[in-house]
């Protein structure tokens, strides 16, 4: 018993002295097909925790997948054995003879492996019921011109799982557009599941390049069995043309570029203060939305411009990339007159005609007339002649203008005051001592002015959008207009500071420029206007009594 215990202690004390003595490398198949994945396994006869083989040396000739590590300990008849395994999935695209180099772990090296890679034929893919087709929208592109690379994976067996690598090309950006599509297709009487992916190719340098086709590795089900399958597409050669030496300006290669506009309202004659919405649409083929240039419109004296945010999009249709930019501008005429909006032109390089072209909008002339809501000034008296009755007709016209343009609120107040006077007279005959009761409706009428409470609340919050909305509602209440009420309020109040601050408020909301708006000035001007209007109403009512 003592002897056995002594042997166990001796065995335990000797365990730390054990060390790795052998390192082996092997592959699960040799030879392999080009584009076919195979497994490289590196095994050590001990448990290794702080060291591992350097697989970066394989990147020169192989596509290297992630490395997985596993350990195992076996005890058979008291004999203990330990193993550590590193597994790496490899693949090479080209046929030939390769050498997997030796690896070193903890000072022990493995032996190199001679690997033979055979050419993969289309017949092999067809016999395996799996193959890949690839195509390019054009065999030549200009630098930064967008092309479409389409790959289709054909599967005749039930797919369990798999991995389809992405194509690659030096000095180019490749990105997948949208999600992959799955559909069924008949090829030579056989039904295939077709998985389609579309990639956007944007070359950055000129020269002749090769797009390396994707490779598929996966498992399919056949007769209740799981089979490892693989497929590789054919590489595609493409010529990238340089930017012409005589081209000036921003580089915009395309088959077709179009510039269009829309106006709302669609009329060349508008009134002062009537907002105009001008929408420009730039459409181009063969470029991405990021390549679309920004369209800048010049400023025009007498017309304020407030640009909205621009929207860029692109899509794929009929094998082509279509990009579109939509930019809207709010134009607000300030003074009457005739204005000419200059021509808008966007240069681009026509890849079909091999020359510079221009997408153009012709100049447009608009006429701005005085606002019909502004008070009309009496026309000046023409020179009197001795043989005409024009002075009488002129005086009659002047009188008519004055009568027609008495403020609406004054007419309403006069009518109400007259009715109150009749009621007062009637009550006076019935109750001579109740004259003060008749004055109460009058006082209520004078006090019935629009409220600025909402404007003051939004001013404290300094919410410009909410303040503008409340201000527009207040203007509609005061001017009794449903359109252009704010401009009518500016003309009615006739205060320079109010007009300047409202213009800054609009610029802060609709323009990219930052404007400092003093909302208290707007409220103060409106309060002063209310006070003036109330005093005028009291004077009118007093005269009626």
C-alpha positions as CSV (number, residue, x, y, z in Angstrom):
1,X,0.0,0.0,0.0
2,X,2.8,2.3,0.9
3,X,4.6,1.4,-2.3
4,X,1.5,2.3,-4.4
5,X,1.2,5.7,-2.7
6,X,4.8,6.4,-3.3
7,X,4.5,5.6,-7.0
8,X,1.5,7.9,-7.4
9,X,3.3,10.8,-5.7
10,X,6.3,10.1,-7.9
11,X,4.0,10.2,-11.0
12,X,2.4,13.4,-10.0
13,X,5.7,15.1,-9.3
14,X,6.9,14.1,-12.7
15,X,3.9,15.4,-14.6
16,X,5.2,19.1,-14.9
17,X,8.4,17.7,-16.5
18,X,6.4,16.4,-19.5
19,X,6.7,18.6,-22.6
20,X,5.6,18.5,-26.2
21,X,7.9,16.2,-28.3
22,X,6.1,16.1,-31.7
23,X,4.2,18.6,-34.0
24,X,2.4,17.2,-37.1
25,X,0.6,19.0,-40.0
26,X,-1.9,17.3,-42.4
27,X,-4.6,18.0,-44.9
28,X,-7.9,16.2,-45.3
29,X,-7.6,15.9,-49.1
30,X,-4.7,16.0,-51.6
31,X,-5.0,16.8,-54.5
32,X,-7.8,19.4,-54.3
33,X,-9.7,21.4,-56.9
34,X,-9.1,25.1,-57.5
35,X,-11.8,26.9,-55.5
36,X,-12.3,24.0,-53.2
37,X,-11.9,24.4,-49.5
38,X,-9.9,21.8,-47.6
39,X,-8.9,21.5,-43.9
40,X,-5.4,21.9,-42.6
41,X,-4.8,20.3,-39.1
42,X,-1.8,21.0,-36.9
43,X,-1.5,18.6,-34.0
44,X,0.8,18.7,-30.9
45,X,1.2,15.8,-28.4
46,X,0.7,18.0,-25.3
47,X,-1.7,20.7,-24.0
48,X,-0.6,24.1,-25.4
49,X,-2.2,27.2,-24.0
50,X,0.2,30.1,-24.5
51,X,1.5,29.4,-28.0
52,X,0.0,28.7,-31.4
53,X,1.2,28.3,-35.0
54,X,1.6,31.4,-37.2
55,X,-0.8,30.9,-40.2
56,X,-0.2,34.3,-41.7
57,X,2.5,32.7,-44.0
58,X,-0.4,31.0,-45.8
59,X,-2.0,34.3,-47.0
60,X,0.3,34.6,-49.9
61,X,-1.1,31.6,-51.8
62,X,-4.4,30.7,-50.0
63,X,-7.6,32.1,-48.8
64,X,-7.3,31.5,-45.0
65,X,-10.3,31.1,-42.8
66,X,-10.5,31.4,-39.0
67,X,-8.4,29.1,-36.8
68,X,-10.2,26.8,-34.3
69,X,-8.4,25.1,-31.3
70,X,-9.3,21.9,-29.5
71,X,-7.6,19.9,-26.7
72,X,-8.0,16.3,-25.7
73,X,-6.8,14.2,-22.8
74,X,-6.9,10.3,-22.9
75,X,-6.3,7.8,-20.1
76,X,-5.9,4.2,-21.2
77,X,-4.7,1.6,-18.6
78,X,-3.2,4.3,-16.5
79,X,-1.4,5.8,-19.4
80,X,-2.2,9.5,-19.9
81,X,-1.9,11.2,-23.4
82,X,-2.7,14.8,-24.3
83,X,-3.2,16.5,-27.6
84,X,-3.9,20.0,-29.0
85,X,-5.3,20.5,-32.5
86,X,-5.4,23.7,-34.6
87,X,-7.8,23.5,-37.6
88,X,-7.7,26.0,-40.5
89,X,-9.9,26.0,-43.6
90,X,-7.9,26.9,-46.8
91,X,-8.7,27.5,-50.4
92,X,-6.8,28.6,-53.5
93,X,-8.3,29.9,-56.7
94,X,-5.6,28.8,-59.2
95,X,-4.4,25.4,-60.1
96,X,-0.7,24.4,-59.6
97,X,1.7,22.9,-57.1
98,X,1.9,24.5,-53.7
99,X,3.9,23.9,-50.5
100,X,2.3,24.4,-47.1
101,X,5.3,25.5,-45.0
102,X,6.5,24.1,-41.7
103,X,5.0,25.5,-38.5
104,X,6.8,25.9,-35.2
105,X,5.2,25.7,-31.7
106,X,7.1,25.7,-28.4
107,X,10.3,25.1,-30.3
108,X,9.1,22.1,-32.2
109,X,8.5,22.3,-36.0
110,X,6.3,20.3,-38.3
111,X,7.2,19.0,-41.8
112,X,6.1,21.0,-44.9
113,X,3.3,19.5,-47.1
114,X,3.4,19.3,-50.9
115,X,-0.1,20.2,-52.2
116,X,-1.4,19.7,-55.7
117,X,-4.3,21.8,-56.9
118,X,-6.1,20.7,-60.1
119,X,-7.9,22.9,-62.6
120,X,-11.7,23.1,-62.1
121,X,-13.8,22.5,-65.2
122,X,-17.3,23.6,-65.9
123,X,-18.3,20.0,-66.4
124,X,-17.2,19.2,-62.8
125,X,-19.5,21.9,-61.5
126,X,-22.3,20.7,-63.6
127,X,-21.8,17.1,-62.4
128,X,-21.8,18.4,-58.8
129,X,-25.1,20.1,-59.4
130,X,-23.7,23.4,-58.3
131,X,-22.0,26.2,-60.3
132,X,-21.5,30.0,-60.4
133,X,-22.1,32.4,-63.2
134,X,-20.7,36.0,-63.1
135,X,-21.2,38.9,-65.4
136,X,-20.1,42.6,-65.7
137,X,-22.4,45.4,-67.0
138,X,-19.5,46.6,-69.2
139,X,-16.1,45.4,-70.1
140,X,-14.6,48.9,-69.8
141,X,-15.3,51.8,-67.4
142,X,-13.9,55.2,-66.7
143,X,-12.3,56.1,-63.4
144,X,-15.0,56.5,-60.8
145,X,-17.7,55.4,-63.2
146,X,-20.1,52.9,-61.6
147,X,-20.6,49.4,-63.0
148,X,-22.6,46.4,-61.9
149,X,-21.1,43.0,-61.2
150,X,-23.7,40.2,-61.0
151,X,-23.1,36.7,-59.6
152,X,-25.6,33.8,-59.7
153,X,-25.2,30.6,-57.6
154,X,-27.0,27.6,-59.1
155,X,-28.0,24.8,-56.7
156,X,-29.8,21.6,-57.8
157,X,-29.7,20.0,-54.4
158,X,-31.3,21.0,-51.1
159,X,-29.0,23.5,-49.4
160,X,-28.2,23.0,-45.7
161,X,-25.7,25.8,-45.1
162,X,-22.9,27.5,-47.0
163,X,-20.7,30.5,-47.5
164,X,-20.4,32.6,-50.6
165,X,-17.3,34.9,-50.6
166,X,-17.4,38.4,-52.0
167,X,-15.7,39.3,-55.3
168,X,-12.5,41.5,-55.1
169,X,-10.7,43.9,-57.4
170,X,-7.5,45.9,-56.7
171,X,-7.9,49.8,-56.6
172,X,-11.7,49.6,-56.6
173,X,-14.6,49.8,-54.2
174,X,-17.0,46.9,-54.3
175,X,-20.2,47.0,-52.3
176,X,-23.3,44.8,-52.4
177,X,-26.5,46.6,-53.5
178,X,-29.7,45.5,-51.7
179,X,-30.3,42.0,-50.5
180,X,-29.7,38.8,-52.4
181,X,-32.6,37.4,-54.4
182,X,-33.7,33.8,-54.6
183,X,-35.7,32.2,-57.4
184,X,-36.0,28.9,-59.3
185,X,-34.8,28.4,-62.9
186,X,-34.8,25.6,-65.4
187,X,-31.4,24.9,-67.0
188,X,-31.3,22.1,-69.6
189,X,-34.4,20.6,-68.1
190,X,-33.0,20.6,-64.5
191,X,-34.5,22.8,-61.8
192,X,-32.1,25.0,-59.9
193,X,-32.3,27.3,-56.9
194,X,-30.6,30.5,-58.1
195,X,-29.2,32.9,-55.6
196,X,-28.4,36.3,-57.1
197,X,-26.2,39.1,-55.7
198,X,-25.4,42.4,-57.3
199,X,-22.3,44.4,-56.5
200,X,-21.5,48.1,-57.3
201,X,-18.0,48.4,-58.8
202,X,-16.3,51.8,-58.6
203,X,-12.7,51.8,-60.0
204,X,-10.3,54.4,-58.6
205,X,-7.3,54.0,-60.9
206,X,-6.9,53.4,-64.6
207,X,-5.4,50.2,-66.1
208,X,-6.4,46.6,-66.8
209,X,-7.7,44.8,-63.8
210,X,-9.2,41.4,-63.0
211,X,-12.3,40.9,-60.8
212,X,-11.7,37.7,-58.8
213,X,-14.9,35.6,-58.9
214,X,-16.5,34.5,-55.6
215,X,-16.2,31.0,-54.2
216,X,-18.9,28.9,-52.6
217,X,-18.4,26.3,-49.9
218,X,-21.3,24.5,-48.3
219,X,-23.3,21.4,-47.5
220,X,-26.3,19.9,-49.4
221,X,-28.6,17.0,-48.8
222,X,-28.7,14.1,-51.2
223,X,-30.6,10.9,-50.4
224,X,-30.7,11.5,-46.7
225,X,-26.9,12.2,-46.8
226,X,-25.0,15.4,-46.2
227,X,-22.4,16.2,-48.8
228,X,-19.7,18.9,-48.8
229,X,-19.8,20.9,-52.1
230,X,-18.0,23.9,-53.5
231,X,-18.0,26.0,-56.6
232,X,-16.0,28.9,-58.1
233,X,-16.9,31.4,-60.7
234,X,-14.7,32.6,-63.6
235,X,-12.6,35.8,-63.2
236,X,-13.5,38.8,-65.3
237,X,-11.0,41.2,-66.9
238,X,-12.0,44.9,-67.2
239,X,-10.3,47.9,-68.6
240,X,-10.4,51.2,-66.6
241,X,-10.0,54.3,-68.7
242,X,-8.3,57.5,-67.2
243,X,-9.9,61.0,-67.0
244,X,-9.3,62.9,-70.2
245,X,-6.5,65.5,-70.0
246,X,-8.7,68.3,-71.5
247,X,-11.6,67.8,-69.0
248,X,-12.1,70.7,-66.6
249,X,-14.3,70.9,-63.5
250,X,-15.8,68.2,-61.2
251,X,-15.4,64.7,-62.8
252,X,-18.9,63.3,-63.6
253,X,-18.7,60.3,-66.0
254,X,-22.1,59.2,-67.2
255,X,-24.1,57.9,-70.2
256,X,-26.9,60.5,-69.6
257,X,-27.5,63.4,-67.3
258,X,-30.7,65.3,-67.2
259,X,-31.7,68.5,-65.3
260,X,-35.4,69.3,-64.8
261,X,-37.4,71.8,-62.7
262,X,-40.9,72.3,-61.4
263,X,-42.6,75.5,-60.1
264,X,-45.5,75.9,-57.7
265,X,-47.5,77.9,-58.6
266,X,-46.7,77.3,-62.3
267,X,-47.0,80.9,-63.4
268,X,-44.6,83.6,-64.5
269,X,-46.6,86.3,-62.7
270,X,-46.9,86.4,-58.9
271,X,-47.7,89.0,-56.3
272,X,-45.3,90.4,-53.7
273,X,-45.1,88.0,-50.7
274,X,-46.4,85.0,-52.6
275,X,-44.1,82.0,-51.9
276,X,-42.8,80.1,-54.9
277,X,-41.5,76.6,-54.6
278,X,-38.8,75.7,-57.2
279,X,-37.8,72.1,-57.3
280,X,-34.7,71.0,-59.3
281,X,-34.2,67.3,-60.2
282,X,-30.8,66.0,-61.4
283,X,-30.8,62.5,-62.8
284,X,-27.7,60.6,-64.0
285,X,-26.8,57.1,-65.2
286,X,-23.8,55.2,-64.2
287,X,-22.8,57.1,-61.1
288,X,-23.6,56.8,-57.4
289,X,-25.7,59.3,-55.4
290,X,-22.5,60.4,-53.6
291,X,-21.0,61.6,-56.9
292,X,-23.9,64.0,-57.7
293,X,-22.7,67.6,-57.6
294,X,-24.5,70.2,-55.5
295,X,-26.5,72.8,-57.5
296,X,-26.0,76.3,-56.3
297,X,-28.4,79.0,-57.3
298,X,-27.2,82.7,-57.4
299,X,-28.9,85.2,-55.2
300,X,-31.3,87.7,-56.8
301,X,-31.9,91.2,-55.3
302,X,-35.6,91.6,-54.5
303,X,-36.2,87.8,-54.1
304,X,-35.3,85.9,-51.0
305,X,-34.3,82.3,-51.3
306,X,-34.6,79.6,-48.6
307,X,-33.1,76.3,-49.7
308,X,-34.5,73.0,-48.2
309,X,-32.5,69.9,-47.5
310,X,-31.3,68.0,-50.6
311,X,-32.2,64.4,-51.1
312,X,-29.9,62.0,-53.0
313,X,-30.9,58.4,-53.9
314,X,-29.8,55.7,-56.4
315,X,-31.3,52.5,-57.6
316,X,-30.6,49.7,-60.1
317,X,-32.9,49.3,-63.1
318,X,-32.3,47.2,-66.2
319,X,-28.7,46.6,-65.2
320,X,-27.8,50.2,-64.7
321,X,-27.2,52.5,-61.7
322,X,-29.6,55.5,-61.7
323,X,-28.9,58.3,-59.3
324,X,-31.1,61.3,-58.6
325,X,-30.8,64.5,-56.5
326,X,-33.9,66.5,-55.6
327,X,-33.4,70.1,-54.3
328,X,-36.2,72.5,-53.4
329,X,-36.0,76.2,-52.9
330,X,-38.6,78.6,-51.4
331,X,-38.5,81.9,-53.2
332,X,-40.2,84.9,-51.6
333,X,-40.5,88.1,-53.8
334,X,-40.1,91.3,-51.8
335,X,-40.5,94.1,-54.3
336,X,-42.5,94.4,-57.5
337,X,-40.6,94.3,-60.8
338,X,-39.4,91.9,-63.6
339,X,-36.7,89.4,-62.6
340,X,-34.6,87.1,-64.8
341,X,-33.4,83.9,-63.2
342,X,-30.1,83.0,-64.8
343,X,-29.4,79.7,-66.6
344,X,-28.4,76.7,-64.6
345,X,-25.8,74.4,-66.1
346,X,-24.1,71.2,-64.9
347,X,-21.1,69.9,-66.9
348,X,-20.6,66.1,-67.3
349,X,-18.5,63.8,-69.4
350,X,-20.5,61.7,-71.9
351,X,-18.9,58.2,-71.8
352,X,-20.7,57.2,-75.0
353,X,-19.9,60.3,-77.2
354,X,-16.4,60.7,-75.5
355,X,-16.9,64.5,-75.0
356,X,-18.0,67.1,-72.5
357,X,-21.7,67.7,-72.3
358,X,-24.0,70.0,-70.3
359,X,-27.3,69.5,-68.5
360,X,-29.0,72.9,-68.7
361,X,-32.0,74.8,-67.5
362,X,-32.7,77.9,-69.6
363,X,-33.1,81.3,-67.9
364,X,-36.6,82.2,-66.8
365,X,-38.3,85.6,-66.4
366,X,-40.9,86.2,-63.8
367,X,-43.0,89.3,-63.1
368,X,-43.8,90.4,-59.5
369,X,-46.8,92.6,-59.1
370,X,-47.9,94.6,-56.0
371,X,-49.9,92.7,-53.5
372,X,-53.6,93.0,-53.8
373,X,-53.9,93.0,-50.0
374,X,-51.8,96.2,-49.5
375,X,-53.6,99.5,-49.2
376,X,-53.8,101.4,-52.5
377,X,-52.3,104.9,-52.6
378,X,-54.5,107.7,-54.2
379,X,-53.4,108.3,-57.7
380,X,-51.8,111.6,-58.4
381,X,-54.0,114.2,-60.0
382,X,-53.2,114.7,-63.7
383,X,-52.6,118.1,-65.1
384,X,-55.9,120.0,-65.4
385,X,-57.0,121.3,-68.8
386,X,-59.4,124.1,-69.5
387,X,-61.7,122.1,-71.9
388,X,-62.3,119.0,-69.8
389,X,-64.3,117.8,-66.8
390,X,-61.4,115.6,-65.7
391,X,-61.0,117.3,-62.3
392,X,-64.5,116.4,-61.2
393,X,-64.1,112.8,-62.4
394,X,-60.8,112.6,-60.6
395,X,-62.2,113.8,-57.3
396,X,-65.1,111.4,-57.6
397,X,-62.6,108.5,-58.1
398,X,-60.5,109.6,-55.1
399,X,-63.6,109.6,-52.9
400,X,-64.5,106.2,-54.1
401,X,-61.1,104.8,-53.3
402,X,-61.3,106.1,-49.8
403,X,-64.7,104.6,-49.2
404,X,-63.8,101.2,-50.6
405,X,-60.7,100.9,-48.5
406,X,-62.0,101.8,-45.0
407,X,-60.7,99.0,-42.8
408,X,-63.1,96.1,-42.4
409,X,-62.8,96.1,-38.6
410,X,-63.9,99.8,-38.5
411,X,-67.0,99.0,-40.5
412,X,-67.8,96.1,-38.2
413,X,-67.2,98.2,-35.1
414,X,-69.4,101.0,-36.5
415,X,-72.3,98.6,-37.2
416,X,-72.0,97.0,-33.8
417,X,-71.8,100.5,-32.2
418,X,-74.9,101.6,-34.0
419,X,-76.8,98.5,-32.8
420,X,-75.6,99.2,-29.3
421,X,-76.7,102.8,-29.6
422,X,-80.2,101.6,-30.6
423,X,-80.3,99.2,-27.7
424,X,-79.1,101.8,-25.3
425,X,-81.7,104.2,-26.5
426,X,-84.4,101.6,-26.0
427,X,-83.3,100.7,-22.5
428,X,-82.9,104.3,-21.6
429,X,-86.6,104.8,-22.2
430,X,-87.4,101.8,-20.1
431,X,-84.9,102.3,-17.3
432,X,-83.4,105.7,-17.1
433,X,-81.0,104.8,-14.4
434,X,-79.4,101.7,-16.2
435,X,-77.2,103.5,-18.7
436,X,-74.1,101.9,-17.3
437,X,-75.5,98.5,-18.1
438,X,-75.6,99.4,-21.7
439,X,-71.9,100.2,-21.7
440,X,-70.8,96.7,-20.7
441,X,-71.3,95.1,-24.2
442,X,-69.3,98.1,-25.6
443,X,-66.5,97.4,-23.2
444,X,-66.5,93.7,-24.0
445,X,-66.3,94.5,-27.7
446,X,-63.3,96.8,-27.2
447,X,-61.5,94.2,-25.1
448,X,-62.2,91.4,-27.7
449,X,-58.7,91.6,-29.2
450,X,-56.6,88.7,-30.4
451,X,-54.5,87.1,-27.7
452,X,-50.7,87.1,-27.7
453,X,-50.5,84.4,-24.9
454,X,-49.4,81.6,-27.3
455,X,-46.7,83.8,-28.8
456,X,-45.3,84.7,-25.4
457,X,-45.3,81.1,-24.3
458,X,-43.4,80.0,-27.5
459,X,-41.0,82.9,-27.1
460,X,-40.0,81.7,-23.6
461,X,-39.3,78.2,-25.0
462,X,-37.5,79.9,-28.0
463,X,-39.0,77.3,-30.3
464,X,-38.8,79.2,-33.7
465,X,-41.0,76.7,-35.6
466,X,-43.8,76.8,-33.0
467,X,-43.5,80.6,-32.7
468,X,-43.8,80.9,-36.5
469,X,-46.9,78.7,-36.5
470,X,-48.5,80.6,-33.7
471,X,-47.6,83.9,-35.4
472,X,-49.2,82.8,-38.6
473,X,-52.4,81.8,-36.7
474,X,-52.4,85.2,-35.0
475,X,-52.0,86.9,-38.4
476,X,-54.9,84.9,-39.9
477,X,-57.1,86.0,-36.8
478,X,-56.2,89.7,-37.2
479,X,-56.3,90.0,-41.0
480,X,-59.1,87.6,-41.6
481,X,-57.1,86.0,-44.4
482,X,-56.3,82.3,-45.0
483,X,-53.4,82.9,-47.3
484,X,-50.4,85.3,-47.0
485,X,-51.8,86.4,-43.7
486,X,-48.4,87.1,-42.2
487,X,-47.4,89.5,-45.0
488,X,-50.8,91.2,-44.7
489,X,-50.1,91.6,-40.9
490,X,-46.7,93.2,-41.7
491,X,-48.3,95.7,-44.0
492,X,-51.1,96.4,-41.5
493,X,-48.8,97.0,-38.6
494,X,-46.3,98.9,-40.8
495,X,-43.4,98.6,-38.3
496,X,-39.9,98.4,-39.6
497,X,-38.5,96.4,-36.7
498,X,-41.4,93.9,-37.0
499,X,-40.7,93.4,-40.7
500,X,-37.0,92.8,-40.1
501,X,-37.4,90.3,-37.3
502,X,-40.1,88.3,-39.2
503,X,-37.6,88.2,-42.2
504,X,-34.9,86.9,-39.8
505,X,-37.4,84.3,-38.4
506,X,-38.1,83.0,-41.9
507,X,-34.4,82.9,-42.8
508,X,-33.7,81.0,-39.6
509,X,-36.4,78.4,-40.5
510,X,-35.8,78.0,-44.2
511,X,-32.2,78.9,-44.8
512,X,-29.0,77.1,-43.9
513,X,-27.6,80.5,-42.6
514,X,-28.0,81.0,-38.8
515,X,-30.0,84.1,-38.0
516,X,-30.5,85.6,-34.5
517,X,-34.1,86.4,-34.0
518,X,-35.4,88.7,-31.2
519,X,-38.9,87.4,-30.6
520,X,-39.6,90.0,-27.9
521,X,-39.4,92.8,-30.6
522,X,-42.2,91.0,-32.6
523,X,-44.4,90.7,-29.5
524,X,-43.7,94.3,-28.5
525,X,-44.6,95.6,-31.9
526,X,-47.9,93.6,-31.9
527,X,-48.8,94.8,-28.4
528,X,-48.2,98.4,-29.5
529,X,-50.4,97.8,-32.6
530,X,-53.2,96.3,-30.3
531,X,-53.0,99.4,-28.1
532,X,-53.2,101.8,-31.0
533,X,-56.1,99.8,-32.6
534,X,-58.0,99.7,-29.2
535,X,-57.7,103.4,-28.7
536,X,-59.0,104.1,-32.2
537,X,-61.9,101.8,-31.6
538,X,-62.7,103.7,-28.3
539,X,-62.6,107.0,-30.1
540,X,-64.9,105.8,-32.9
541,X,-67.4,104.4,-30.4
542,X,-67.3,107.5,-28.3
543,X,-68.2,109.5,-31.4
544,X,-71.1,107.3,-32.2
545,X,-72.6,107.9,-28.7
